[in-house]
Amino acid sequence: MRRFLLFFITLVIVLYLGLSWFFASIVIDYRPQEEARDAEWAAIYAPEWDVPVSETVEIISGNNILIADVYDNPVDNDCAVMIVHGLGGERALVRQYGTLFWELGCDVMSYDFAPRNNDVFLTYGYTEKDDLENVLTWFGEYTELPTSSIGIWAESYGAATALQMLPQQSDVAWVIADSSYASMSSILNEQAIAQFGEGIRVMLPGAFFMIEQRADFTIDDVSPVDAISDVTVPILLIHSQSDELINPANSQAIYDAANPVTTRLVFTDWGSAHTQSYYDDKAAYSAIIYEFLREFAPAFGNQSSIEQGS
C-alpha cells in the first residue's frame, strides 16, 4: 500500500510538473512569423496608406537583430513616431496607423518587436522594453531628433512594453497605449481561465514557476500598472469597452495608478474587438488622438493642418 501511495504521489508530481512546463511553453515560447508574411501584411494595409517604405533596416539590440521599416517624411516637421505592434502582429501595421502621424509631417517607423532567427522567450515587456529603448535611441540618431520629439503609438503587448519602458526613457514626447494589460499576472490569469476554465487555477502556480525559471525573470516585475506610477510623460490610454481579449478594466487600473495631470483614458464605445477601434471608426479614433496631442503636445508636428482639414 505504501509503495502504491508513493508511486501515486510521484506520478501526480511528475504530471503536475509536465503540465506546468506545457502551459509555460504556451505562454513564453516565441514562434516567429514566416518572413513571407511581411509582404502579405503590407498588401493588406497598403490601401490604408500608400506611402512607400523609405528604408528597411536591421537594428542591433544586445544579441538580437530587429527588423524595421522607416518612412522619411519629405515635409520634415521635426517630429517622429514609432509604432509598436502587439503579439502576433507585424511591422506592416504601420500602414494602418501611419497616416495619423504622417499628416502631421512626422517621420514614421515600425519594427518587429521580437527578433527573427533568435532563440527568445516572450517576457511580456520585461526584456522587450530594452529592445524598444534601443530602437528608440537608434531612431533618434537616424532622424537627428531628440527623444523629446519622438512619440510612441503602441497596441496590446506593444503598449504594455512601451509603458514599462517609460521609467528608463522618461523624456519621450508622449505615449499612446491602445488595449494594454495591467500586469503579466493579471493577463495570464484572465486568459487561462477564459481558455481552460476555473479548474486551471490549480496549474497556475506551477506554470508561473516554470515560466520564471525558464525565461529568467520574475512575473511580478512585469507590470505596466506599477511602472507608470511616477512617470510624467503624457499618456493616452485607449480601450474598447467591448474588448473580450484584454478586459478594459486593465486600462482603468493603469489610469488609476498614473499621474492624473498627464494621463487620459478613453473607452471607445462603438463595439470594436481587441485593438480594432481605429479600423472600425477611423474618424472617431483620429479625433481622440488629435485632441490628446492638442492638449498635451501642442507643438508636436503641424497640427494646424489637421485642424484646418477636419
Protein Blocks (a to p, Z undefined) as FASTA:
>chain_A
ZZmmmmmmmmmmmmmmmmmmmmmmmmmmccdddfklmmmmmmmmmmmoccdcfbdcddde
hjbccdddddddfklnopacdddddehiafklmmmmmmmmmmnopacddddfbaghiacd
dehhmmmmmmmmmmmmmmmmmnopafklpccddehjlmmmmmmmmmmmmmbfbdcdehia
fbfklmmmmmmmmmnojklmmmmmmmmmmmmmmnopafklmcfklmmmmccbdcdddddf
klckbgcklmmmmmmmmcfklgccdddfehpaehilmmmmmmlmmmmmmmmmmmmmmmgo
jfklmmmmZZ
